[in-house]
């Protein structure tokens, strides 16, 4: 068993290094500046960095279709107020007919991952300018807790 789960006509599984190149066009929709080399380095180090499964990348595919329709990166973190939390970011659902179904499948699998990792909270980082994602997350039971800010300190550093 490859750990995949079916959600209607969608299959959600953890990205394995051999799928990284197929997922690149999807990730470019999130980050047009992302080079293939940068994506492959990011995606391929995930399974090696956290043997315990505390971080990963989930892909959603239509059954029988090789290219993914959705993705989300996650990691287990600790919060001083909430204890173990699952942080999800870089979430995308790109399907011409049913993007909401792709997002729902990814969110359902994040719930399973959070439970497996004994997390009491799922924290999703939503970039500015993605109101439909925010609306769908709220519809799935997520709620705004605050504002996430970032500050760029200089040129991007290679990993």
SVG drawing of the C-alpha trace seen along z (x, -y; Angstrom):
<svg xmlns="http://www.w3.org/2000/svg" viewBox="-19 -43 42 45">
<polyline fill="none" stroke="black" stroke-width="0.4" points="0.0,0.0 1.4,-3.4 -0.5,-5.3 -3.0,-6.8 -6.6,-7.5 -9.6,-7.9 -11.9,-10.9 -14.5,-10.3 -12.8,-10.5 -9.6,-11.9 -6.7,-10.2 -4.5,-11.9 -1.0,-10.6 2.3,-11.8 4.7,-13.0 7.5,-10.7 10.7,-11.9 9.8,-10.4 6.6,-12.5 8.3,-15.8 8.8,-16.8 5.2,-16.1 4.1,-18.4 6.3,-21.3 3.7,-22.9 1.2,-23.0 3.7,-24.5 4.6,-27.2 1.0,-28.4 1.7,-29.2 5.2,-30.6 6.0,-31.6 9.5,-32.5 10.2,-28.9 12.8,-27.2 12.6,-23.5 15.9,-23.0 14.6,-24.9 11.4,-22.9 13.1,-19.5 15.6,-20.4 12.7,-21.4 10.5,-18.4 13.2,-15.8 14.6,-16.7 11.2,-16.5 11.2,-12.7 14.8,-12.6 14.5,-15.5 11.8,-14.0 12.0,-10.3 9.4,-10.4 6.8,-11.8 6.5,-15.1 6.5,-17.0 5.6,-16.3 3.8,-17.2 0.4,-15.9 -0.7,-15.6 -4.3,-15.2 -4.8,-13.5 -7.9,-12.5 -8.0,-8.7 -6.0,-7.5 -4.5,-10.9 -0.7,-11.3 -0.5,-15.1 -1.7,-16.4 -4.7,-18.7 -3.7,-19.9 -1.0,-20.0 -0.2,-21.2 3.0,-21.2 2.8,-20.5 4.9,-20.2 4.3,-19.5 5.2,-22.4 4.8,-23.3 2.9,-26.3 3.3,-27.5 -0.5,-27.9 -1.8,-25.1 0.9,-22.4 1.4,-20.2 0.0,-21.9 0.0,-21.0 1.1,-23.9 0.0,-23.8 1.1,-26.1 1.6,-26.4 -1.9,-25.0 -3.3,-24.8 -6.3,-23.2 -6.3,-23.6 -9.1,-21.7 -11.1,-23.1 -14.4,-21.6 -14.1,-20.9 -11.4,-22.8 -13.5,-22.8 -13.5,-18.9 -9.7,-18.9 -9.4,-21.3 -11.8,-19.3 -9.8,-16.1 -6.6,-17.8 -8.2,-19.2 -9.7,-15.9 -6.3,-14.3 -4.7,-17.1 -7.2,-16.2 -6.0,-12.6 -2.3,-13.7 -3.0,-16.0 -4.7,-13.2 -1.9,-10.7 0.7,-13.3 -1.4,-14.0 -1.9,-17.7 -4.7,-19.6 -4.8,-22.4 -4.3,-22.8 -2.9,-26.2 -3.1,-27.1 -1.0,-29.9 -3.0,-31.7 -1.2,-34.2 -2.7,-37.6 -4.9,-37.7 -6.5,-34.3 -10.0,-35.1 -11.6,-32.0 -9.1,-29.8 -9.9,-31.7 -13.6,-31.3 -13.3,-27.6 -11.2,-27.1 -13.7,-28.9 -16.4,-26.7 -14.4,-23.7 -14.3,-24.8 -11.1,-26.9 -11.3,-30.4 -9.1,-33.4 -6.9,-33.7 -4.7,-36.6 -2.5,-38.0 0.7,-36.4 3.4,-38.9 6.8,-38.4 9.8,-40.6 12.3,-39.9 15.8,-40.5 17.7,-40.2 18.2,-38.0 17.0,-34.4 19.7,-32.1 20.3,-28.7 19.4,-25.8"/>
</svg>
